[in-house]
Amino acid sequence: MKLIWTAVFTALAAAGLAKHRQVCRARPELRVAAAYTPNPLSDRSLPLIKAGLARLTQAEDASRTQVSVPSPDGPVTAFTYAPASGEPHGALLWIHGGGRVLGSAAQDHDLCQMLADHAGLFVLSVDYRLAPEHPYPAPLDDCHAALTWLVERRRADGPTAGGIAVGGASAGGGLAAELAQRAHDEGLQVDLQLLLYPMLDDRTLSHGPQDRGRLVWTPGANRAAWSAYLSHPAGQDEQRPYAVGARRDDLTGLAPAWIGVGDLDLFYDENVDYARRLEAAGVAVELHVEEGMYHGADALPGTADAPSMVALRGRMAEAVRAAMEREPLDRS
C-alpha cells in the first residue's frame, strides 16, 4: 500500500510541476491564479458544471436583445449587435465556446459588441443546443439555421449589405470551421472564417511532444467533451460529414480563414496543421500565433484586459473588417 501511495503522490507532483513550468512559459501578464485551476470536466462532473453555469448566466440572458431564428427542429435563440455609430458594412455569425457541452451566447456579449463597433458589423450570436443532451448534429444544425437566417437577411438588404463571416472561439471556432465546410458544399455564402483557437480535431488526446495544454483546457477535458458531442469515445473512427472539422480531406474552395492560437494551447498543433492544409488547398489563410498564450487566456478574469489580449482581439476585428471590405470571391 505504501508503494501505491508513493506512486500516486509522485505522479501528482510531476503533473503539478509540469503545470507550473507552463505557467512560467506564459507571458508575465497572463500568469494568474485562474491558470492553475484544475479543469474538472469529465463525464460525471459535466451535469453539475452545466447546472452551475446555467444559474450564473440566467440573469445575463434576460437582459439581452434577442431574436428567434427558425429551424426544422424549432426556434433557435440568438442575439444581435450593431455598430454604435454608422451602418454595418458586413455581417458576422459568432459561435460561443465551451467544448460543445458548456456555455451560452451571453458569455461573449462584450466581445460581440466590440467586433460590431470596431469592424463595423452586424453580429448575430447563436445560442446553440449543447451536448450530451443534444449531440452532433444538433449544435451544428442550430448554427446552420442561424447562418441561413443571416444570409437571407443580408440578401434582403441589397447589394450594399457586404460580406458574411462565420467565427467563434474554441468549440465555437470548430463549429464555425465545420459550418464553413457545410456552407461551401451547399452554396451558402461565407466570405471569411474567423477562428480563435478552434477545437478542430477529436484525436488531440495528449499533451504532445511539446507538453502543451497543461492550462485551462487539458487532454482529459478535450476527451470528455468530444466524446459527449460525438456520442462515442473521442479518437475513434468518425465518417459523418462536418462532425470533426480536421477530418475533412478536401479543403479546396473553402472561405479564406484567419486562425489565432497561443503557443501553449492544447490546440496549437491541430490549428497550425489545419492552416497549412488550407494553404495547400489554395485557400487564403492568415495564421497568428500568440507567444506565451494558453487556451482561453483572452477570456479569463485577470487576463482579459492584458495588453496582449486586447491586441489579439484588435487583430481579429481588423481581419474581419478587411475581409468585409473586399469583393466576395467566387469559390464555386
Stockholm file with secondary structure:
# STOCKHOLM 1.0

chainA/1-332         MKLIWTAVFTALAAAGLAKHRQVCRARPELRVAAAYTPNPLSDRSLPLIKAGLARLTQAEDASRTQVSVPSPDGPVTAFTYAPASGEPHGALLWIHGGGRVLGSAAQDHDLCQMLADHAGLFVLSVDYRLAPEHPYPAPLDDCHAALTWLVERRRADGPTAGGIAVGGASAGGGLAAELAQRAHDEGLQVDLQLLLYPMLDDRTLSHGPQDRGRLVWTPGANRAAWSAYLSHPAGQDEQRPYAVGARRDDLTGLAPAWIGVGDLDLFYDENVDYARRLEAAGVAVELHVEEGMYHGADALPGTADAPSMVALRGRMAEAVRAAMEREPLDRS
#=GR chainA/1-332 SS CHHHHHHHHHHHHHHHHHHHHHHHHSCGGGCCHHHHSCCCCSTTTHHHHHHHHHHHHHHHHHTSCEEEECCTTSCEEEEEECCSSSCCSEEEEEECCSTTTSCCGGGGHHHHHHHHHHHTCEEEEECCCCTTTSCTTHHHHHHHHHHHHHHHHHHHTCGGGCEEEEEEETHHHHHHHHHHHHHHHHTCCCCEEEEESCCCCTTCCSCTTTTCCCSSSCHHHHHHHHHHHHTSCTTSCCCSTTSSGGGCSCCTTCCCEEEEEETTSTTHHHHHHHHHHHHHTTCCEEEEEETTCCTTTTTSTTTTTSHHHHHHHHHHHHHHHHHHHSCCCCCC
#=GC SS_cons         CHHHHHHHHHHHHHHHHHHHHHHHHSCGGGCCHHHHSCCCCSTTTHHHHHHHHHHHHHHHHHTSCEEEECCTTSCEEEEEECCSSSCCSEEEEEECCSTTTSCCGGGGHHHHHHHHHHHTCEEEEECCCCTTTSCTTHHHHHHHHHHHHHHHHHHHTCGGGCEEEEEEETHHHHHHHHHHHHHHHHTCCCCEEEEESCCCCTTCCSCTTTTCCCSSSCHHHHHHHHHHHHTSCTTSCCCSTTSSGGGCSCCTTCCCEEEEEETTSTTHHHHHHHHHHHHHTTCCEEEEEETTCCTTTTTSTTTTTSHHHHHHHHHHHHHHHHHHHSCCCCCC
//
